[in-house]
Amino acid sequence: MNIQINKPIKIVINGKTYEVEVDEAGDTTMTVCVNGEYFTVELEEEFRLASQPKPLPAAAEPKTPPAPPKPAPVTQPVRPVQTPTPAAGPGQGFQIKAPMPGTILDINVKVGETVQVGKQLCALEAMKMKNAIRAPKEGVVASVNVNEGQTVAYGMLLFILE
């Protein structure tokens, strides 16, 4: 699959047009901006970027060259892995959780700072890939719940915006 980073494209889903921009792409996940809203998405297996070919068993030798892989159909949409969810109680803010397990490389915001949609809050390293965790909405950073160098689990609370 040929993915162009930071180049908007228009797609139509069920008759509705969306402007989509791939912000970061990994082997199995990517960060996309859809009509100004950021999502971390997981690629279905047929859309995942090609990995190293599997070695043949020692006894097996191909008699004919293998057929080239068929291109993946483009009709299936990519599904969101996890979007930030609001806190349980009113007035507790908007929770931003880790979309995957990894290590926090750097934190780019402080408590009390006002952030705009798309502002990078921190960088999360997962599977040797640096992933930007961005603000999905405008707000003020109410809490930073992680430290640089900290290992986080999938779904762990990273930030709260008010």
Secondary structure, 3 states (H helix, E strand, C coil): CCCCECCCEEEEECCEEEEEEEEEECCCEEEEEECCEEEEEECCHHHCCCCCCCCCCCCCCCCCCCCCCCCCCCCCCCEEEECCCECCCCCCCEEEECCCCEEEEEECCCCCCEECCCCEEEEEEECCEEEEEECCCCEEEEEECCCCCCEECCCCEEEEEC
